[in-house]
Amino acid sequence: MTDEEPGLLTLSQQARRWVMAVRENPARKPAARNWCARSPEHQAAFDVADAAISNIVDPASVRFRERQNSHKSDSRPRSPWAKLAIAASLAALLLLGAHFVLGQNLRSPSAPTPIASSDGKYDDAPLIFTTRKGEVRNITLADGSVVTLDTDSRLLVRMHRDRRDVTLDHGRAIFAVAHDVSRPFTVTADGGTTTALGTRFGVERRAHCQMNVVLYEGRIAVTPPCETRKSSASAAKSYLQPGERIRYSGTPTVTGNAVTEPAPANDEQWTIGVKSYDDEAVNVILAEVNLYSDVKLVAASPEIAAMRVSAELHIRNPESVAKHLARALGLTVENQGSDRLVLTK
Amino acid sequence: MTARQDIALCERLLEELDPFDRELFLLNRVEGYSFREIGRRKGLNEWAVKRKIFKVLDHLLDGMEGQ
């Protein structure tokens, strides 16, 4: 990596050196992979460093900003330092790489949409986007596609000349894919793929091998998650119609575990944070609300969990949901400590 | 921390750098020159360039992550 003594460097510092080594010389990639394979902490440190270096001090960010500025009449030459200041400031505003605590102002609805601009220079180095619990963010990719990333999610983006590859490691996202027939746009979750040329669809992966795909517009082909290599060769593609959802229940290698059904009318409403539930079970609502907050909302009994309700709820606000459910169902809300709200009779 | 504070932090971290080290870093990260090319231009060997650039990178990223 370098002639520095690794023992004297923190894990973060070592990770940064590996990221830089791969960027300087892609032939170092296998060595970097070996380093990452040492432990999950190594891999995590590498991912954080990669996001930071891509997004905070990447030449591509500067070029993007320069292109933006080139339309303005003020064309004073900038010093390189000013360029870096712009890149860093831009990145600070955009807060790509949400591992940084800096991300507070992204919660503001007026925060600008982040731009993922890789310039195709580092084709194999993914851009990584993560959201914290409770955070929902819009990301514009280099091809113009827009991703809405739900709470507690992680997305890896690789743009190639002949294809656009996105991996949803965890969580949920909606993709408004920029039309480009020469570059299919594929979202992979646990090996299951959803491929589009230009359309709008959502993918959810909250647990191993459990993938839900919803099509809002256009046409997509979906293959199942967690297929063995042998079976994936013959894995039948499923084609969805707009308004349809396909659910994979998570039993690996068993074909026929997919259910195609009409997508619920409220499926997309998580993007705005207010969701209309129509005769929905309390436990389903609580599971969704609990994705967004460390304050856990629980039902005191199975009987309460099974109650059904129709309501319009601010799903990112557990206190508000608890209050509304209690009122609608004649229950009371009991505070247990600072992070537990119990719906009880 | 507000966006304005973020920008101020970035600028302060950049100000704190040694001017020569900063220049090497900018040549790599902004202008896109490789370590070897920078070494050739500045009369340093590649390893020395690399060490200085990593030092700057750590300064900037440690500073931002620490906030």
Contacts between the chains, C-beta under 8 A, distances in Angstrom:
chain1	res1	chain2	res2	distance
A	2	B	47	7.2
A	2	B	50	5.7
A	2	B	51	6.9
A	2	B	54	6.8
A	3	B	47	5.5
A	3	B	51	7.8
A	4	B	51	6.8
A	4	B	54	7.4
A	12	B	61	7.5
A	12	B	62	7.6
A	12	B	65	7.5
A	13	B	54	7.6
A	13	B	58	5.5
A	16	B	54	7.0
A	16	B	57	5.7
A	16	B	58	6.9
A	16	B	61	6.7
A	17	B	54	5.9
A	20	B	53	7.6
A	20	B	54	7.0
A	20	B	57	7.2
A	24	B	34	6.2
A	24	B	35	6.0
A	49	B	61	7.7
A	52	B	61	5.4
A	52	B	64	7.7
A	52	B	65	7.7
A	53	B	57	7.4
A	53	B	61	7.9
A	56	B	60	7.4
A	56	B	61	7.1
A	56	B	64	6.9
A	57	B	29	4.7
A	57	B	57	7.3
A	57	B	60	6.7
A	58	B	29	7.3
A	59	B	29	6.2
A	59	B	30	6.0
A	59	B	31	7.4
A	59	B	32	4.8
A	62	B	30	5.6
A	80	B	23	7.6
A	80	B	26	4.1
A	80	B	27	7.4
A	80	B	30	5.0
A	80	B	31	6.4
A	81	B	14	6.6
A	81	B	22	6.8
A	81	B	26	6.3
A	83	B	26	7.5
A	83	B	30	5.0
A	84	B	14	6.5
A	84	B	25	7.8
A	84	B	26	5.6
A	84	B	29	6.7
A	84	B	30	5.2
A	85	B	10	6.5
A	85	B	11	5.7
A	85	B	14	5.9
A	87	B	29	7.9
A	87	B	30	7.0
A	88	B	10	3.9
A	88	B	11	7.9
A	88	B	13	7.9
A	88	B	14	6.9
A	88	B	60	7.4
A	89	B	6	7.3
A	89	B	7	4.3
A	89	B	10	5.4
A	89	B	11	7.3
A	92	B	3	6.8
A	92	B	6	3.4
A	92	B	7	5.7
A	92	B	9	7.2
A	92	B	10	5.4
A	92	B	64	7.6
A	93	B	3	5.0
A	93	B	6	6.8
A	93	B	7	7.3
A	95	B	6	7.8
A	100	B	64	6.4
A	100	B	65	6.1
A	101	B	1	7.9
A	101	B	65	7.3
A	101	B	67	6.1
A	102	B	1	6.3
A	102	B	6	5.8
A	102	B	64	6.4
A	102	B	67	6.2
A	104	B	1	5.6
A	105	B	1	7.1
A	105	B	2	6.0
A	105	B	3	5.1
A	105	B	6	7.4
A	111	B	3	7.7
